[in-house]
Amino acid sequence: MIYDVMKKLKEKGYRITPQRRIIMEKIVQTAGLLTADEIWNLVRQEYSDIGLDTIYRNINMLTENGVLIPITGMGKERTRYELAHANHHHHVVCVKCGNAVCIDYCPIDEEFIKLLRKSGYELIRHNVELLGLCAKCKLCEENR
């Protein structure tokens, strides 16, 4: 996976710096939905002097190049990033803590696509945003 990403970036003229490599390695190793701060904390274990701005620059570049997908929660600091997958899926995001979970279901069906076409639109891509309370936050709310 990392090799394919690095090859793609080199072909587009990007340098593969040690920082860029370690950022990608940490994202691939965790295979989870990570915030910029979480990525930064993982990378700082090996590059203690790396700045958060370097993390954001690389996240933006990787997002622009289709390597990462941003999963928005409640504001920029709660945005999580995941590797672009071949399988299409959506996420439900907790409005309290920002945790996100993959949902391997897509509510966009053929009838909806036909409706769009009748309106003159061709669906290119979509993102369904589901917001809720995770079990931990729901328990905290109930115990108030």
Long-range contacts (C-beta under 8 A, 24 or more apart in sequence): 1-28, 1-83, 2-28, 5-62, 5-67, 8-65, 8-67, 9-65, 9-67, 12-65, 14-61, 18-47, 19-43, 19-47, 19-50, 19-54, 19-58, 20-58, 22-46, 22-47, 23-55, 23-58, 23-59, 23-62, 24-62, 24-67, 27-68, 27-81, 27-83, 28-83, 31-83, 32-82, 33-71, 33-80, 33-81, 33-82, 33-91, 33-99, 33-100, 33-102, 34-80, 34-81, 34-82, 35-77, 35-78, 35-79, 35-80, 35-81, 35-98, 36-77, 36-79, 36-81, 37-77, 39-81, 71-100, 72-129, 73-98, 73-100, 73-131, 74-98, 74-131, 90-127, 90-128, 90-130, 91-129, 91-130, 92-130, 92-131, 92-132, 93-129, 93-130, 93-131, 93-132, 94-131, 94-132, 94-133, 94-134, 94-137, 95-131, 95-132, 95-133, 96-133, 96-134, 96-137, 96-140, 96-141, 97-134, 97-136, 97-137, 99-134, 101-134, 103-130
